[in-house]
Amino acid sequence: QVQLVESGGGLVQPGGSLRLSCAASGSIFSRYAMGWYRQAPGKQRELVARITNARNTNYADSVRGRFTITRDKTKNTVYLQMNSLKPEDTAVYYCSADPLNPSLNIYWGQGTQVTVSS
């Protein structure tokens, strides 16, 4: 069982920055790709950024160049640095652990609200 706990959401003005954190319950980065997803009201959940066990990263077109995903193995924590935030970035952001072994479960955090508004 993997537990993921997000933190760092909040209210920020357009153009501002936030850093989200996702703390995992153990050393899982060698067995899981870690991702950040978001879901805005009335919309489907979408992938924002992902980092593999080999530290390869990919981003949604809408956030590339503004958001950066990183991880710290010593802290079992994944981060999402969000810069130049826009109102359309407003959503609940979820951390995920996507197993390399497809027979294992995908795990999700509880979500953290990010609101970009003046």
MIDOSE-1310 file (N, C-alpha, C; in nm, 2 decimals, decimal comma, always signed):
residues 118
qvql	+0,08/-0,12/+0,00/+0,00/+0,00/+0,00/+0,09/+0,12/+0,00; +0,06/+0,22/-0,09/+0,13/+0,34/-0,10/+0,04/+0,45/-0,06; +0,09/+0,54/+0,02/+0,01/+0,66/+0,06/+0,08/+0,78/+0,01; +0,00/+0,87/-0,04/+0,06/+1,00/-0,10/-0,02/+1,11/-0,03
vesg	+0,06/+1,21/+0,01/+0,00/+1,33/+0,08/+0,05/+1,45/+0,01; -0,04/+1,53/-0,05/-0,01/+1,65/-0,11/-0,02/+1,77/-0,02; +0,06/+1,88/-0,05/+0,05/+2,00/+0,03/+0,10/+2,11/-0,06; +0,07/+2,24/-0,02/+0,13/+2,35/-0,09/+0,03/+2,43/-0,18
gglv	-0,09/+2,38/-0,19/-0,19/+2,46/-0,26/-0,23/+2,58/-0,19; -0,31/+2,66/-0,26/-0,36/+2,79/-0,21/-0,41/+2,88/-0,31; -0,43/+3,01/-0,27/-0,47/+3,12/-0,35/-0,35/+3,20/-0,39; -0,34/+3,23/-0,52/-0,23/+3,31/-0,57/-0,28/+3,40/-0,68
qpgg	-0,22/+3,51/-0,70/-0,25/+3,60/-0,80/-0,20/+3,56/-0,94; -0,26/+3,60/-1,05/-0,20/+3,57/-1,18/-0,06/+3,62/-1,19; +0,03/+3,53/-1,25/+0,17/+3,56/-1,25/+0,25/+3,52/-1,14; +0,18/+3,47/-1,03/+0,25/+3,42/-0,91/+0,30/+3,28/-0,92
slrl	+0,36/+3,23/-0,81/+0,42/+3,10/-0,81/+0,37/+3,02/-0,69; +0,37/+2,89/-0,70/+0,34/+2,80/-0,59/+0,43/+2,68/-0,61; +0,46/+2,61/-0,50/+0,52/+2,48/-0,51/+0,44/+2,38/-0,44; +0,40/+2,28/-0,51/+0,33/+2,16/-0,45/+0,42/+2,05/-0,41
scaa	+0,39/+1,99/-0,30/+0,47/+1,87/-0,26/+0,39/+1,75/-0,25; +0,44/+1,64/-0,27/+0,37/+1,51/-0,26/+0,47/+1,41/-0,18; +0,44/+1,38/-0,06/+0,52/+1,29/+0,02/+0,47/+1,15/+0,01; +0,55/+1,06/-0,03/+0,51/+0,92/-0,04/+0,55/+0,84/+0,09
sgsi	+0,48/+0,73/+0,11/+0,49/+0,66/+0,24/+0,62/+0,57/+0,25; +0,69/+0,57/+0,14/+0,82/+0,49/+0,14/+0,90/+0,52/+0,02; +1,01/+0,44/+0,00/+1,10/+0,46/-0,11/+1,04/+0,38/-0,24; +0,97/+0,46/-0,32/+0,89/+0,40/-0,43/+0,94/+0,44/-0,56
fsry	+1,03/+0,54/-0,57/+1,06/+0,60/-0,70/+1,13/+0,50/-0,80; +1,19/+0,40/-0,75/+1,25/+0,30/-0,84/+1,14/+0,21/-0,91; +1,02/+0,20/-0,85/+0,92/+0,11/-0,89/+0,80/+0,19/-0,95; +0,80/+0,32/-0,94/+0,68/+0,40/-0,98/+0,73/+0,52/-1,05
amgw	+0,65/+0,56/-1,16/+0,66/+0,69/-1,22/+0,57/+0,78/-1,13; +0,61/+0,90/-1,11/+0,53/+0,99/-1,03/+0,47/+1,10/-1,12; +0,34/+1,13/-1,09/+0,28/+1,23/-1,18/+0,20/+1,33/-1,10; +0,17/+1,45/-1,16/+0,08/+1,54/-1,11/-0,03/+1,56/-1,22
yrqa	-0,15/+1,55/-1,17/-0,27/+1,57/-1,25/-0,35/+1,68/-1,19; -0,45/+1,73/-1,27/-0,54/+1,83/-1,22/-0,68/+1,81/-1,28; -0,77/+1,86/-1,20/-0,91/+1,85/-1,24/-0,98/+1,98/-1,20; -1,03/+2,05/-1,31/-1,10/+2,18/-1,29/-1,25/+2,14/-1,28
pgkq	-1,34/+2,23/-1,22/-1,48/+2,20/-1,22/-1,54/+2,17/-1,36; -1,61/+2,07/-1,37/-1,68/+2,03/-1,49/-1,59/+1,98/-1,60; -1,46/+1,95/-1,57/-1,36/+1,90/-1,67/-1,31/+1,77/-1,62; -1,25/+1,70/-1,72/-1,19/+1,57/-1,68/-1,05/+1,59/-1,62
relv	-1,01/+1,49/-1,54/-0,87/+1,50/-1,49/-0,77/+1,49/-1,60; -0,67/+1,57/-1,60/-0,57/+1,57/-1,70/-0,43/+1,57/-1,64; -0,34/+1,50/-1,72/-0,20/+1,50/-1,68/-0,13/+1,63/-1,69; -0,06/+1,68/-1,59/+0,01/+1,80/-1,59/+0,16/+1,78/-1,62
arit	+0,22/+1,68/-1,54/+0,36/+1,66/-1,55/+0,39/+1,52/-1,49; +0,49/+1,45/-1,54/+0,53/+1,32/-1,50/+0,68/+1,30/-1,50; +0,73/+1,22/-1,40/+0,87/+1,19/-1,39/+0,88/+1,04/-1,37; +0,97/+0,98/-1,45/+0,98/+0,84/-1,45/+1,09/+0,80/-1,35
narn	+1,10/+0,67/-1,33/+1,21/+0,62/-1,24/+1,35/+0,66/-1,29; +1,36/+0,68/-1,42/+1,48/+0,72/-1,48/+1,50/+0,87/-1,49; +1,40/+0,94/-1,42/+1,40/+1,09/-1,42/+1,37/+1,16/-1,55; +1,31/+1,08/-1,64/+1,26/+1,14/-1,77/+1,13/+1,22/-1,73
tnya	+1,12/+1,33/-1,79/+1,00/+1,41/-1,76/+0,92/+1,44/-1,88; +0,79/+1,46/-1,87/+0,70/+1,51/-1,97/+0,60/+1,60/-1,91; +0,55/+1,70/-2,00/+0,46/+1,80/-1,95/+0,34/+1,82/-2,05; +0,23/+1,86/-1,99/+0,12/+1,90/-2,08/+0,17/+2,03/-2,15
dsvr	+0,12/+2,05/-2,28/+0,16/+2,16/-2,36/+0,12/+2,29/-2,29; +0,01/+2,29/-2,21/-0,04/+2,41/-2,15/+0,05/+2,46/-2,04; +0,14/+2,37/-1,98/+0,22/+2,41/-1,87/+0,37/+2,41/-1,90; +0,41/+2,36/-2,02/+0,55/+2,34/-2,05/+0,62/+2,48/-2,05
grft	+0,73/+2,49/-1,98/+0,80/+2,61/-1,97/+0,77/+2,69/-1,85; +0,65/+2,66/-1,78/+0,61/+2,73/-1,66/+0,62/+2,64/-1,54; +0,59/+2,51/-1,56/+0,59/+2,42/-1,45/+0,72/+2,32/-1,46; +0,76/+2,28/-1,34/+0,88/+2,19/-1,33/+0,85/+2,08/-1,23
itrd	+0,86/+1,96/-1,27/+0,85/+1,84/-1,18/+0,98/+1,79/-1,14; +1,00/+1,77/-1,01/+1,13/+1,72/-0,96/+1,10/+1,62/-0,85; +1,20/+1,55/-0,80/+1,18/+1,45/-0,69/+1,31/+1,45/-0,61; +1,29/+1,42/-0,48/+1,40/+1,41/-0,38/+1,39/+1,27/-0,32
ktkn	+1,48/+1,18/-0,36/+1,47/+1,04/-0,31/+1,49/+1,04/-0,16; +1,58/+1,13/-0,11/+1,61/+1,12/+0,04/+1,48/+1,16/+0,12; +1,39/+1,23/+0,06/+1,27/+1,27/+0,13/+1,14/+1,20/+0,08; +1,16/+1,11/-0,02/+1,05/+1,04/-0,08/+0,94/+1,14/-0,12
tvyl	+0,98/+1,25/-0,18/+0,89/+1,36/-0,21/+0,90/+1,40/-0,35; +0,79/+1,43/-0,42/+0,79/+1,48/-0,55/+0,73/+1,63/-0,54; +0,79/+1,71/-0,62/+0,75/+1,85/-0,62/+0,70/+1,90/-0,76; +0,61/+2,00/-0,76/+0,57/+2,06/-0,88/+0,58/+2,21/-0,86
qmns	+0,69/+2,27/-0,92/+0,71/+2,41/-0,91/+0,62/+2,48/-1,02; +0,54/+2,57/-0,98/+0,45/+2,63/-1,08/+0,47/+2,78/-1,08; +0,52/+2,83/-1,20/+0,55/+2,97/-1,21/+0,45/+3,03/-1,32; +0,45/+3,16/-1,32/+0,37/+3,24/-1,42/+0,22/+3,18/-1,42
lkpe	+0,17/+3,16/-1,31/+0,04/+3,10/-1,30/-0,07/+3,18/-1,36; -0,17/+3,11/-1,42/-0,28/+3,18/-1,50/-0,41/+3,13/-1,43; -0,52/+3,21/-1,45/-0,65/+3,17/-1,40/-0,69/+3,03/-1,44; -0,65/+2,99/-1,56/-0,69/+2,86/-1,62/-0,61/+2,75/-1,55
dtav	-0,51/+2,78/-1,47/-0,45/+2,67/-1,39/-0,53/+2,64/-1,26; -0,63/+2,71/-1,24/-0,71/+2,68/-1,12/-0,77/+2,54/-1,13; -0,75/+2,46/-1,03/-0,80/+2,32/-1,03/-0,76/+2,25/-0,90; -0,81/+2,13/-0,88/-0,75/+2,05/-0,77/-0,64/+1,97/-0,83
yycs	-0,53/+1,97/-0,77/-0,41/+1,90/-0,82/-0,39/+1,77/-0,74; -0,37/+1,66/-0,81/-0,35/+1,53/-0,75/-0,21/+1,47/-0,78; -0,15/+1,41/-0,69/-0,03/+1,34/-0,71/-0,06/+1,19/-0,74; +0,01/+1,13/-0,82/-0,01/+0,99/-0,85/+0,12/+0,91/-0,85
adpl	+0,11/+0,78/-0,82/+0,22/+0,69/-0,83/+0,17/+0,58/-0,93; +0,24/+0,57/-1,04/+0,20/+0,49/-1,15/+0,31/+0,37/-1,16; +0,27/+0,25/-1,13/+0,37/+0,14/-1,12/+0,42/+0,10/-1,25; +0,55/+0,06/-1,25/+0,61/+0,01/-1,37/+0,55/-0,13/-1,40
npsl	+0,52/-0,20/-1,30/+0,45/-0,33/-1,31/+0,30/-0,30/-1,33; +0,25/-0,33/-1,45/+0,11/-0,30/-1,48/+0,01/-0,38/-1,39; +0,05/-0,48/-1,33/-0,04/-0,56/-1,25/-0,07/-0,49/-1,11; +0,01/-0,39/-1,08/+0,00/-0,32/-0,95/-0,10/-0,20/-0,97
niyw	-0,15/-0,16/-0,85/-0,24/-0,04/-0,85/-0,17/+0,09/-0,88; -0,25/+0,18/-0,94/-0,21/+0,32/-0,94/-0,26/+0,38/-0,81; -0,18/+0,47/-0,75/-0,22/+0,53/-0,62/-0,23/+0,68/-0,64; -0,33/+0,74/-0,57/-0,36/+0,88/-0,58/-0,35/+0,94/-0,44
gqgt	-0,31/+1,07/-0,44/-0,33/+1,15/-0,32/-0,47/+1,21/-0,31; -0,49/+1,28/-0,20/-0,62/+1,33/-0,17/-0,65/+1,46/-0,25; -0,55/+1,52/-0,31/-0,57/+1,65/-0,38/-0,55/+1,77/-0,30; -0,50/+1,88/-0,37/-0,48/+2,01/-0,31/-0,53/+2,11/-0,40
qvtv	-0,61/+2,21/-0,35/-0,67/+2,31/-0,43/-0,57/+2,42/-0,47; -0,57/+2,46/-0,59/-0,49/+2,57/-0,64/-0,59/+2,67/-0,71; -0,59/+2,79/-0,66/-0,68/+2,89/-0,71/-0,59/+3,01/-0,76; -0,61/+3,05/-0,88/-0,53/+3,16/-0,94/-0,63/+3,27/-0,97
ss	-0,63/+3,38/-0,89/-0,73/+3,48/-0,91/-0,68/+3,61/-0,85; -0,72/+3,72/-0,90/-0,69/+3,85/-0,85/-0,79/+3,90/-0,76
